[in-house]
Amino acid sequence: MEPLKIGDKVTAVYKTGKYIGEITNIRPEHYLVRILAVERHPMQGDIHSGKTTDVPIFHERRALAFREQANIPKKMVKPFSGEIPEYTDSLREAVRKLKEELKSDDSDWAAKSLENIEVLEKDYFK
């Protein structure tokens, strides 16, 4: 596989979200990626404590914003080919999929995550 370069379209996993973006800078251990679409919305809660609600802070995790740039470890970035969806449409679809997953899980963690997502959804799609 050829090395990735500035301008390449990529998928990038950041925290627990997955995005489609474009490399804007190359650093020794990271790529700087400009976010263009959301493939998977980040999970809610404390990512270090698994799927539990018994944590000091149950984090509300937002998706990275359109054109926001993030330093992403090189091993978490892969080439992307295909049509890049419009950001808001991709975010709406990622939220829909996450809500569907959470509704099929009857755990306390899923219920709390669903509450977070519904709050975020109101903010995302004003």
N, CA, C and O atoms as CSV, one atom per row, in Angstrom:
chain,resi,resn,atom,element,x,y,z
A,1,MET,N,N,0.849,-1.188,0.000
A,1,MET,CA,C,0.000,0.000,0.000
A,1,MET,C,C,0.892,1.249,0.000
A,1,MET,O,O,1.853,1.348,0.763
A,2,GLU,N,N,0.551,2.180,-0.863
A,2,GLU,CA,C,1.313,3.433,-0.930
A,2,GLU,C,C,1.066,4.252,0.331
A,2,GLU,O,O,-0.023,4.200,0.903
A,3,PRO,N,N,2.072,5.009,0.767
A,3,PRO,CA,C,1.851,5.861,1.938
A,3,PRO,C,C,0.782,6.916,1.647
A,3,PRO,O,O,0.648,7.397,0.522
A,4,LEU,N,N,0.033,7.256,2.684
A,4,LEU,CA,C,-0.991,8.287,2.533
A,4,LEU,C,C,-0.318,9.650,2.447
A,4,LEU,O,O,0.764,9.863,2.995
A,5,LYS,N,N,-0.983,10.577,1.742
A,5,LYS,CA,C,-0.406,11.905,1.566
A,5,LYS,C,C,-1.469,12.983,1.780
A,5,LYS,O,O,-2.664,12.688,1.826
A,6,ILE,N,N,-1.029,14.217,1.909
A,6,ILE,CA,C,-1.946,15.337,2.091
A,6,ILE,C,C,-2.916,15.381,0.917
A,6,ILE,O,O,-2.519,15.267,-0.243
A,7,GLY,N,N,-4.194,15.548,1.239
A,7,GLY,CA,C,-5.238,15.586,0.216
A,7,GLY,C,C,-5.949,14.263,0.039
A,7,GLY,O,O,-7.041,14.227,-0.528
A,8,ASP,N,N,-5.350,13.155,0.516
A,8,ASP,CA,C,-6.001,11.847,0.374
A,8,ASP,C,C,-7.283,11.794,1.200
A,8,ASP,O,O,-7.347,12.329,2.307
A,9,LYS,N,N,-8.293,11.146,0.649
A,9,LYS,CA,C,-9.547,10.893,1.363
A,9,LYS,C,C,-9.350,9.608,2.166
A,9,LYS,O,O,-8.808,8.624,1.662
A,10,VAL,N,N,-9.799,9.632,3.423
A,10,VAL,CA,C,-9.544,8.518,4.332
A,10,VAL,C,C,-10.734,8.264,5.248
A,10,VAL,O,O,-11.615,9.110,5.399
A,11,THR,N,N,-10.739,7.072,5.859
A,11,THR,CA,C,-11.603,6.836,7.009
A,11,THR,C,C,-10.689,6.927,8.218
A,11,THR,O,O,-9.519,6.551,8.152
A,12,ALA,N,N,-11.220,7.422,9.311
A,12,ALA,CA,C,-10.414,7.621,10.508
A,12,ALA,C,C,-11.256,7.296,11.745
A,12,ALA,O,O,-12.376,7.783,11.899
A,13,VAL,N,N,-10.692,6.470,12.615
A,13,VAL,CA,C,-11.356,6.154,13.877
A,13,VAL,C,C,-10.765,7.068,14.938
A,13,VAL,O,O,-9.554,7.090,15.157
A,14,TYR,N,N,-11.649,7.828,15.598
A,14,TYR,CA,C,-11.220,8.769,16.629
A,14,TYR,C,C,-12.080,8.545,17.859
A,14,TYR,O,O,-13.301,8.696,17.823
A,15,LYS,N,N,-11.409,8.178,18.960
A,15,LYS,CA,C,-12.109,7.740,20.179
A,15,LYS,C,C,-13.004,6.577,19.734
A,15,LYS,O,O,-12.473,5.569,19.268
A,16,THR,N,N,-14.315,6.664,19.854
A,16,THR,CA,C,-15.149,5.547,19.409
A,16,THR,C,C,-15.974,5.894,18.178
A,16,THR,O,O,-16.855,5.129,17.787
A,17,GLY,N,N,-15.697,7.042,17.563
A,17,GLY,CA,C,-16.400,7.421,16.341
A,17,GLY,C,C,-15.572,7.063,15.120
A,17,GLY,O,O,-14.359,6.871,15.212
A,18,LYS,N,N,-16.233,6.975,13.980
A,18,LYS,CA,C,-15.527,6.721,12.719
A,18,LYS,C,C,-15.991,7.766,11.710
A,18,LYS,O,O,-17.184,8.040,11.581
A,19,TYR,N,N,-15.027,8.340,11.002
A,19,TYR,CA,C,-15.283,9.470,10.131
A,19,TYR,C,C,-14.671,9.263,8.753
A,19,TYR,O,O,-13.781,8.433,8.569
A,20,ILE,N,N,-15.163,10.031,7.795
A,20,ILE,CA,C,-14.535,10.144,6.486
A,20,ILE,C,C,-13.975,11.554,6.431
A,20,ILE,O,O,-14.648,12.518,6.796
A,21,GLY,N,N,-12.751,11.662,5.976
A,21,GLY,CA,C,-12.139,12.976,5.940
A,21,GLY,C,C,-11.007,13.054,4.941
A,21,GLY,O,O,-10.842,12.191,4.079
A,22,GLU,N,N,-10.238,14.110,5.082
A,22,GLU,CA,C,-9.143,14.404,4.161
A,22,GLU,C,C,-7.908,14.744,4.988
A,22,GLU,O,O,-7.984,15.521,5.940
A,23,ILE,N,N,-6.780,14.161,4.622
A,23,ILE,CA,C,-5.531,14.457,5.327
A,23,ILE,C,C,-5.082,15.872,4.968
A,23,ILE,O,O,-4.980,16.226,3.793
A,24,THR,N,N,-4.810,16.684,6.016
A,24,THR,CA,C,-4.353,18.055,5.781
A,24,THR,C,C,-2.920,18.272,6.249
A,24,THR,O,O,-2.292,19.271,5.900
A,25,ASN,N,N,-2.403,17.325,7.045
A,25,ASN,CA,C,-1.016,17.437,7.498
A,25,ASN,C,C,-0.553,16.057,7.950
A,25,ASN,O,O,-1.356,15.226,8.375
A,26,ILE,N,N,0.745,15.828,7.851
A,26,ILE,CA,C,1.326,14.561,8.277
A,26,ILE,C,C,2.341,14.855,9.359
A,26,ILE,O,O,3.245,15.671,9.182
A,27,ARG,N,N,2.178,14.177,10.483
A,27,ARG,CA,C,3.073,14.350,11.625
A,27,ARG,C,C,3.755,13.008,11.886
A,27,ARG,O,O,3.364,12.000,11.296
A,28,PRO,N,N,4.758,12.973,12.750
A,28,PRO,CA,C,5.488,11.712,12.941
A,28,PRO,C,C,4.600,10.508,13.310
A,28,PRO,O,O,4.798,9.417,12.776
A,29,GLU,N,N,3.643,10.691,14.199
A,29,GLU,CA,C,2.799,9.575,14.657
A,29,GLU,C,C,1.330,9.720,14.264
A,29,GLU,O,O,0.547,8.791,14.462
A,30,HIS,N,N,0.948,10.859,13.714
A,30,HIS,CA,C,-0.465,11.160,13.452
A,30,HIS,C,C,-0.658,11.751,12.060
A,30,HIS,O,O,0.264,12.272,11.433
A,31,TYR,N,N,-1.912,11.642,11.608
A,31,TYR,CA,C,-2.366,12.429,10.461
A,31,TYR,C,C,-3.314,13.472,11.019
A,31,TYR,O,O,-4.095,13.181,11.925
A,32,LEU,N,N,-3.255,14.682,10.487
A,32,LEU,CA,C,-4.266,15.688,10.794
A,32,LEU,C,C,-5.346,15.495,9.738
A,32,LEU,O,O,-5.087,15.625,8.542
A,33,VAL,N,N,-6.562,15.185,10.190
A,33,VAL,CA,C,-7.654,14.853,9.280
A,33,VAL,C,C,-8.777,15.865,9.427
A,33,VAL,O,O,-9.244,16.128,10.535
A,34,ARG,N,N,-9.213,16.441,8.291
A,34,ARG,CA,C,-10.369,17.355,8.261
A,34,ARG,C,C,-11.609,16.487,8.055
A,34,ARG,O,O,-11.697,15.746,7.076
A,35,ILE,N,N,-12.558,16.580,8.969
A,35,ILE,CA,C,-13.747,15.739,8.954
A,35,ILE,C,C,-14.731,16.222,7.884
A,35,ILE,O,O,-15.063,17.404,7.807
A,36,LEU,N,N,-15.184,15.273,7.063
A,36,LEU,CA,C,-16.145,15.585,5.994
A,36,LEU,C,C,-17.473,14.843,6.161
A,36,LEU,O,O,-18.497,15.284,5.640
A,37,ALA,N,N,-17.461,13.706,6.890
A,37,ALA,CA,C,-18.680,12.921,7.093
A,37,ALA,C,C,-18.487,12.014,8.308
A,37,ALA,O,O,-17.362,11.749,8.730
A,38,VAL,N,N,-19.609,11.542,8.863
A,38,VAL,CA,C,-19.596,10.650,10.029
A,38,VAL,C,C,-20.040,9.266,9.574
A,38,VAL,O,O,-21.101,9.124,8.966
A,39,GLU,N,N,-19.242,8.249,9.863
A,39,GLU,CA,C,-19.642,6.865,9.562
A,39,GLU,C,C,-20.253,6.191,10.783
A,39,GLU,O,O,-21.225,5.445,10.663
A,40,ARG,N,N,-19.681,6.456,11.971
A,40,ARG,CA,C,-20.201,5.864,13.207
A,40,ARG,C,C,-20.103,6.915,14.299
A,40,ARG,O,O,-19.036,7.478,14.543
A,41,HIS,N,N,-21.233,7.174,14.954
A,41,HIS,CA,C,-21.268,8.159,16.036
A,41,HIS,C,C,-20.536,7.608,17.256
A,41,HIS,O,O,-20.635,6.415,17.542
A,42,PRO,N,N,-19.800,8.460,17.983
A,42,PRO,CA,C,-19.117,7.986,19.194
A,42,PRO,C,C,-20.093,7.413,20.223
A,42,PRO,O,O,-21.231,7.866,20.346
A,43,MET,N,N,-19.622,6.413,20.952
A,43,MET,CA,C,-20.407,5.825,22.039
A,43,MET,C,C,-20.469,6.836,23.175
A,43,MET,O,O,-19.630,7.731,23.277
A,44,GLN,N,N,-21.469,6.678,24.018
A,44,GLN,CA,C,-21.660,7.574,25.150
A,44,GLN,C,C,-21.091,6.942,26.421
A,44,GLN,O,O,-20.842,5.738,26.474
A,45,GLY,N,N,-20.891,7.773,27.438
A,45,GLY,CA,C,-20.419,7.267,28.719
A,45,GLY,C,C,-18.905,7.313,28.831
A,45,GLY,O,O,-18.222,7.938,28.020
A,46,ASP,N,N,-18.400,6.640,29.851
A,46,ASP,CA,C,-16.968,6.591,30.118
A,46,ASP,C,C,-16.359,5.465,29.295
A,46,ASP,O,O,-16.577,4.290,29.592
A,47,ILE,N,N,-15.602,5.811,28.267
A,47,ILE,CA,C,-15.067,4.786,27.359
A,47,ILE,C,C,-14.040,3.885,28.048
A,47,ILE,O,O,-13.691,2.830,27.517
A,48,HIS,N,N,-13.557,4.288,29.214
A,48,HIS,CA,C,-12.570,3.479,29.930
A,48,HIS,C,C,-13.232,2.480,30.885
A,48,HIS,O,O,-12.561,1.599,31.422
A,49,SER,N,N,-14.525,2.614,31.093
A,49,SER,CA,C,-15.227,1.733,32.029
A,49,SER,C,C,-16.218,0.811,31.334
A,49,SER,O,O,-17.103,0.244,31.975
A,50,GLY,N,N,-16.068,0.664,30.031
A,50,GLY,CA,C,-16.995,-0.224,29.335
A,50,GLY,C,C,-18.410,0.293,29.386
A,50,GLY,O,O,-18.645,1.491,29.541
A,51,LYS,N,N,-19.330,-0.600,29.256
A,51,LYS,CA,C,-20.742,-0.215,29.191
A,51,LYS,C,C,-21.374,-0.228,30.575
A,51,LYS,O,O,-22.232,-1.056,30.882
A,52,THR,N,N,-20.928,0.708,31.397
A,52,THR,CA,C,-21.466,0.797,32.747
A,52,THR,C,C,-21.887,2.231,33.041
A,52,THR,O,O,-21.339,3.177,32.476
A,53,THR,N,N,-22.858,2.382,33.925
A,53,THR,CA,C,-23.298,3.720,34.335
A,53,THR,C,C,-22.735,4.083,35.697
A,53,THR,O,O,-22.903,5.210,36.161
A,54,ASP,N,N,-22.065,3.130,36.344
A,54,ASP,CA,C,-21.503,3.344,37.669
A,54,ASP,C,C,-20.137,4.009,37.547
A,54,ASP,O,O,-19.106,3.429,37.889
A,55,VAL,N,N,-20.161,5.258,37.045
A,55,VAL,CA,C,-18.935,6.021,36.817
A,55,VAL,C,C,-19.132,7.437,37.354
A,55,VAL,O,O,-20.265,7.911,37.438
A,56,PRO,N,N,-18.039,8.123,37.722
A,56,PRO,CA,C,-18.192,9.496,38.247
A,56,PRO,C,C,-18.900,10.432,37.261
A,56,PRO,O,O,-19.761,11.217,37.659
A,57,ILE,N,N,-18.537,10.347,35.970
A,57,ILE,CA,C,-19.172,11.199,34.960
A,57,ILE,C,C,-19.550,10.326,33.769
A,57,ILE,O,O,-18.703,9.639,33.199
A,58,PHE,N,N,-20.821,10.358,33.399
A,58,PHE,CA,C,-21.282,9.647,32.205
A,58,PHE,C,C,-21.210,10.656,31.057
A,58,PHE,O,O,-22.097,11.495,30.900
A,59,HIS,N,N,-20.159,10.566,30.268
A,59,HIS,CA,C,-19.860,11.588,29.265
A,59,HIS,C,C,-20.857,11.611,28.107
A,59,HIS,O,O,-21.299,10.577,27.607
A,60,GLU,N,N,-21.187,12.828,27.708
A,60,GLU,CA,C,-21.932,13.046,26.470
A,60,GLU,C,C,-20.867,13.269,25.399
A,60,GLU,O,O,-20.118,14.244,25.453
A,61,ARG,N,N,-20.807,12.369,24.436
A,61,ARG,CA,C,-19.762,12.439,23.414
A,61,ARG,C,C,-20.358,12.871,22.086
A,61,ARG,O,O,-21.168,12.166,21.484
A,62,ARG,N,N,-19.936,14.047,21.647
A,62,ARG,CA,C,-20.390,14.603,20.376
A,62,ARG,C,C,-19.571,14.021,19.239
A,62,ARG,O,O,-18.422,13.619,19.425
A,63,ALA,N,N,-20.167,13.983,18.069
A,63,ALA,CA,C,-19.405,13.658,16.861
A,63,ALA,C,C,-18.535,14.866,16.524
A,63,ALA,O,O,-18.894,16.003,16.830
A,64,LEU,N,N,-17.395,14.614,15.894
A,64,LEU,CA,C,-16.577,15.721,15.413
A,64,LEU,C,C,-17.379,16.513,14.386
A,64,LEU,O,O,-18.153,15.941,13.617
A,65,ALA,N,N,-17.194,17.805,14.378
A,65,ALA,CA,C,-17.973,18.701,13.515
A,65,ALA,C,C,-17.440,18.703,12.079
A,65,ALA,O,O,-16.312,18.288,11.816
A,66,PHE,N,N,-18.276,19.179,11.170
A,66,PHE,CA,C,-17.893,19.324,9.763
A,66,PHE,C,C,-16.685,20.238,9.664
A,66,PHE,O,O,-16.690,21.350,10.193
A,67,ARG,N,N,-15.653,19.764,8.984
A,67,ARG,CA,C,-14.399,20.472,8.734
A,67,ARG,C,C,-13.535,20.655,9.979
A,67,ARG,O,O,-12.478,21.282,9.908
A,68,GLU,N,N,-13.972,20.113,11.123
A,68,GLU,CA,C,-13.116,20.103,12.306
A,68,GLU,C,C,-11.895,19.236,11.980
A,68,GLU,O,O,-11.997,18.263,11.233
A,69,GLN,N,N,-10.760,19.594,12.539
A,69,GLN,CA,C,-9.556,18.811,12.281
A,69,GLN,C,C,-9.159,18.081,13.563
A,69,GLN,O,O,-9.251,18.625,14.664
A,70,ALA,N,N,-8.717,16.841,13.392
A,70,ALA,CA,C,-8.318,16.029,14.541
A,70,ALA,C,C,-7.013,15.319,14.229
A,70,ALA,O,O,-6.800,14.848,13.112
A,71,ASN,N,N,-6.146,15.248,15.226
A,71,ASN,CA,C,-4.918,14.473,15.137
A,71,ASN,C,C,-5.285,13.016,15.402
A,71,ASN,O,O,-5.754,12.676,16.488
A,72,ILE,N,N,-5.075,12.178,14.430
A,72,ILE,CA,C,-5.492,10.784,14.558
A,72,ILE,C,C,-4.271,9.893,14.347
A,72,ILE,O,O,-3.541,10.061,13.370
A,73,PRO,N,N,-4.044,8.935,15.270
A,73,PRO,CA,C,-2.896,8.041,15.111
A,73,PRO,C,C,-2.902,7.380,13.729
A,73,PRO,O,O,-3.947,6.962,13.231
A,74,LYS,N,N,-1.728,7.296,13.128
A,74,LYS,CA,C,-1.617,6.776,11.761
A,74,LYS,C,C,-2.263,5.408,11.599
A,74,LYS,O,O,-2.855,5.123,10.559
A,75,LYS,N,N,-2.154,4.551,12.624
A,75,LYS,CA,C,-2.715,3.198,12.498
A,75,LYS,C,C,-4.249,3.189,12.456
A,75,LYS,O,O,-4.853,2.172,12.113
A,76,MET,N,N,-4.879,4.318,12.802
A,76,MET,CA,C,-6.346,4.410,12.810
A,76,MET,C,C,-6.898,5.065,11.538
A,76,MET,O,O,-8.094,5.342,11.447
A,77,VAL,N,N,-6.030,5.306,10.568
A,77,VAL,CA,C,-6.417,5.990,9.328
A,77,VAL,C,C,-6.192,5.058,8.148
A,77,VAL,O,O,-5.110,4.492,7.990
A,78,LYS,N,N,-7.228,4.900,7.313
A,78,LYS,CA,C,-7.171,4.018,6.147
A,78,LYS,C,C,-7.661,4.767,4.914
A,78,LYS,O,O,-8.472,5.686,5.033
A,79,PRO,N,N,-7.179,4.386,3.730
A,79,PRO,CA,C,-7.649,5.039,2.498
A,79,PRO,C,C,-9.164,4.851,2.321
A,79,PRO,O,O,-9.729,3.834,2.724
A,80,PHE,N,N,-9.797,5.844,1.716
A,80,PHE,CA,C,-11.234,5.780,1.424
A,80,PHE,C,C,-11.430,6.033,-0.058
A,80,PHE,O,O,-10.843,6.948,-0.634
A,81,SER,N,N,-12.264,5.207,-0.660
A,81,SER,CA,C,-12.654,5.490,-2.043
A,81,SER,C,C,-14.167,5.386,-2.094
A,81,SER,O,O,-14.772,4.569,-1.400
A,82,GLY,N,N,-14.746,6.194,-2.895
A,82,GLY,CA,C,-16.205,6.184,-2.982
A,82,GLY,C,C,-16.747,7.580,-2.801
A,82,GLY,O,O,-16.009,8.556,-2.667
A,83,GLU,N,N,-18.045,7.637,-2.802
A,83,GLU,CA,C,-18.759,8.900,-2.675
A,83,GLU,C,C,-18.770,9.333,-1.208
A,83,GLU,O,O,-19.144,8.550,-0.335
A,84,ILE,N,N,-18.370,10.553,-0.938
A,84,ILE,CA,C,-18.425,11.078,0.428
A,84,ILE,C,C,-19.806,11.698,0.626
A,84,ILE,O,O,-20.178,12.632,-0.083
A,85,PRO,N,N,-20.569,11.174,1.597
A,85,PRO,CA,C,-21.910,11.731,1.827
A,85,PRO,C,C,-21.837,13.150,2.393
A,85,PRO,O,O,-20.814,13.560,2.942
A,86,GLU,N,N,-22.911,13.874,2.256
A,86,GLU,CA,C,-23.015,15.210,2.832
A,86,GLU,C,C,-22.960,15.051,4.355
A,86,GLU,O,O,-23.547,14.115,4.899
A,87,TYR,N,N,-22.266,15.951,5.039
A,87,TYR,CA,C,-22.008,15.798,6.472
A,87,TYR,C,C,-23.291,15.613,7.295
A,87,TYR,O,O,-23.404,14.649,8.052
A,88,THR,N,N,-24.249,16.522,7.150
A,88,THR,CA,C,-25.458,16.443,7.989
A,88,THR,C,C,-26.211,15.147,7.738
A,88,THR,O,O,-26.698,14.526,8.682
A,89,ASP,N,N,-26.315,14.726,6.472
A,89,ASP,CA,C,-26.980,13.452,6.168
A,89,ASP,C,C,-26.246,12.287,6.827
A,89,ASP,O,O,-26.872,11.377,7.372
A,90,SER,N,N,-24.910,12.322,6.772
A,90,SER,CA,C,-24.131,11.228,7.360
A,90,SER,C,C,-24.277,11.209,8.882
A,90,SER,O,O,-24.353,10.139,9.485
A,91,LEU,N,N,-24.317,12.381,9.497
A,91,LEU,CA,C,-24.506,12.465,10.944
A,91,LEU,C,C,-25.885,11.941,11.323
A,91,LEU,O,O,-26.026,11.189,12.288
A,92,ARG,N,N,-26.893,12.338,10.569
A,92,ARG,CA,C,-28.265,11.885,10.839
A,92,ARG,C,C,-28.339,10.349,10.766
A,92,ARG,O,O,-28.967,9.713,11.613
A,93,GLU,N,N,-27.697,9.766,9.752
A,93,GLU,CA,C,-27.702,8.306,9.588
A,93,GLU,C,C,-26.918,7.625,10.713
A,93,GLU,O,O,-27.347,6.587,11.217
A,94,ALA,N,N,-25.787,8.188,11.109
A,94,ALA,CA,C,-24.992,7.610,12.199
A,94,ALA,C,C,-25.765,7.648,13.522
A,94,ALA,O,O,-25.713,6.695,14.299
A,95,VAL,N,N,-26.474,8.740,13.775
A,95,VAL,CA,C,-27.296,8.859,14.985
A,95,VAL,C,C,-28.435,7.842,14.928
A,95,VAL,O,O,-28.728,7.182,15.925
A,96,ARG,N,N,-29.071,7.714,13.778
A,96,ARG,CA,C,-30.169,6.751,13.627
A,96,ARG,C,C,-29.694,5.332,13.940
A,96,ARG,O,O,-30.362,4.599,14.669
A,97,LYS,N,N,-28.546,4.947,13.392
A,97,LYS,CA,C,-28.007,3.601,13.630
A,97,LYS,C,C,-27.678,3.385,15.096
A,97,LYS,O,O,-27.966,2.323,15.648
A,98,LEU,N,N,-27.074,4.388,15.732
A,98,LEU,CA,C,-26.726,4.247,17.147
A,98,LEU,C,C,-27.988,4.118,17.992
A,98,LEU,O,O,-28.043,3.282,18.894
A,99,LYS,N,N,-29.002,4.934,17.711
A,99,LYS,CA,C,-30.258,4.850,18.472
A,99,LYS,C,C,-30.900,3.476,18.306
A,99,LYS,O,O,-31.433,2.915,19.263
A,100,GLU,N,N,-30.848,2.937,17.092
A,100,GLU,CA,C,-31.404,1.606,16.823
A,100,GLU,C,C,-30.688,0.549,17.683
A,100,GLU,O,O,-31.332,-0.299,18.300
A,101,GLU,N,N,-29.365,0.613,17.712
A,101,GLU,CA,C,-28.581,-0.322,18.541
A,101,GLU,C,C,-28.953,-0.183,20.012
A,101,GLU,O,O,-29.165,-1.179,20.703
A,102,LEU,N,N,-29.030,1.056,20.485
A,102,LEU,CA,C,-29.306,1.296,21.901
A,102,LEU,C,C,-30.707,0.837,22.292
A,102,LEU,O,O,-30.909,0.323,23.393
A,103,LYS,N,N,-31.670,1.018,21.398
A,103,LYS,CA,C,-33.049,0.609,21.707
A,103,LYS,C,C,-33.185,-0.909,21.805
A,103,LYS,O,O,-34.115,-1.408,22.438
A,104,SER,N,N,-32.265,-1.643,21.183
A,104,SER,CA,C,-32.341,-3.108,21.247
A,104,SER,C,C,-31.563,-3.658,22.448
A,104,SER,O,O,-31.466,-4.873,22.623
A,105,ASP,N,N,-31.014,-2.771,23.265
A,105,ASP,CA,C,-30.228,-3.155,24.441
A,105,ASP,C,C,-31.003,-2.662,25.658
A,105,ASP,O,O,-31.297,-1.471,25.753
A,106,ASP,N,N,-31.340,-3.551,26.590
A,106,ASP,CA,C,-32.148,-3.118,27.739
A,106,ASP,C,C,-31.306,-2.796,28.983
A,106,ASP,O,O,-31.819,-2.809,30.103
A,107,SER,N,N,-30.022,-2.507,28.782
A,107,SER,CA,C,-29.162,-2.189,29.926
A,107,SER,C,C,-29.341,-0.727,30.375
A,107,SER,O,O,-29.842,0.113,29.628
A,108,ASP,N,N,-28.921,-0.457,31.603
A,108,ASP,CA,C,-28.937,0.922,32.128
A,108,ASP,C,C,-28.043,1.819,31.266
A,108,ASP,O,O,-28.375,2.972,30.993
A,109,TRP,N,N,-26.887,1.256,30.839
A,109,TRP,CA,C,-25.954,2.014,30.006
A,109,TRP,C,C,-26.638,2.456,28.706
A,109,TRP,O,O,-26.501,3.607,28.290
A,110,ALA,N,N,-27.366,1.551,28.074
A,110,ALA,CA,C,-28.040,1.888,26.813
A,110,ALA,C,C,-29.104,2.962,27.041
A,110,ALA,O,O,-29.242,3.880,26.232
A,111,ALA,N,N,-29.846,2.853,28.125
A,111,ALA,CA,C,-30.893,3.844,28.425
A,111,ALA,C,C,-30.264,5.224,28.639
A,111,ALA,O,O,-30.756,6.223,28.114
A,112,LYS,N,N,-29.179,5.273,29.410
A,112,LYS,CA,C,-28.500,6.552,29.669
A,112,LYS,C,C,-27.881,7.095,28.378
A,112,LYS,O,O,-27.923,8.300,28.130
A,113,SER,N,N,-27.312,6.217,27.565
A,113,SER,CA,C,-26.723,6.634,26.285
A,113,SER,C,C,-27.800,7.208,25.369
A,113,SER,O,O,-27.574,8.211,24.692
A,114,LEU,N,N,-28.953,6.580,25.349
A,114,LEU,CA,C,-30.057,7.043,24.515
A,114,LEU,C,C,-30.503,8.442,24.942
A,114,LEU,O,O,-30.817,9.282,24.099
A,115,GLU,N,N,-30.529,8.687,26.253
A,115,GLU,CA,C,-30.864,10.029,26.739
A,115,GLU,C,C,-29.858,11.048,26.200
A,115,GLU,O,O,-30.244,12.114,25.721
A,116,ASN,N,N,-28.557,10.714,26.281
A,116,ASN,CA,C,-27.517,11.621,25.771
A,116,ASN,C,C,-27.707,11.887,24.290
A,116,ASN,O,O,-27.644,13.033,23.843
A,117,ILE,N,N,-27.938,10.829,23.532
A,117,ILE,CA,C,-28.071,10.958,22.074
A,117,ILE,C,C,-29.266,11.839,21.720
A,117,ILE,O,O,-29.188,12.654,20.801
A,118,GLU,N,N,-30.364,11.676,22.443
A,118,GLU,CA,C,-31.550,12.484,22.147
A,118,GLU,C,C,-31.300,13.966,22.427
A,118,GLU,O,O,-31.830,14.824,21.720
A,119,VAL,N,N,-30.503,14.276,23.447
A,119,VAL,CA,C,-30.125,15.667,23.728
A,119,VAL,C,C,-29.234,16.185,22.596
A,119,VAL,O,O,-29.442,17.284,22.082
A,120,LEU,N,N,-28.242,15.380,22.218
A,120,LEU,CA,C,-27.342,15.782,21.137
A,120,LEU,C,C,-28.101,15.991,19.827
A,120,LEU,O,O,-27.832,16.933,19.080
A,121,GLU,N,N,-29.042,15.107,19.567
A,121,GLU,CA,C,-29.820,15.171,18.322
A,121,GLU,C,C,-30.557,16.510,18.207
A,121,GLU,O,O,-30.617,17.101,17.128
A,122,LYS,N,N,-31.114,16.981,19.321
A,122,LYS,CA,C,-31.817,18.277,19.302
A,122,LYS,C,C,-30.845,19.404,18.965
A,122,LYS,O,O,-31.204,20.362,18.280
A,123,ASP,N,N,-29.619,19.281,19.450
A,123,ASP,CA,C,-28.619,20.308,19.178
A,123,ASP,C,C,-28.088,20.203,17.744
A,123,ASP,O,O,-27.927,21.217,17.064
A,124,TYR,N,N,-27.821,18.988,17.291
A,124,TYR,CA,C,-27.299,18.777,15.948
A,124,TYR,C,C,-28.243,19.277,14.853
A,124,TYR,O,O,-27.812,19.903,13.885
A,125,PHE,N,N,-29.533,18.992,15.020
A,125,PHE,CA,C,-30.495,19.199,13.916
A,125,PHE,C,C,-31.520,20.267,14.241
A,125,PHE,O,O,-32.721,20.061,14.061
A,126,LYS,N,N,-31.049,21.409,14.721
A,126,LYS,CA,C,-31.948,22.526,15.084
A,126,LYS,C,C,-32.750,22.992,13.892
A,126,LYS,O,O,-33.552,23.917,14.012
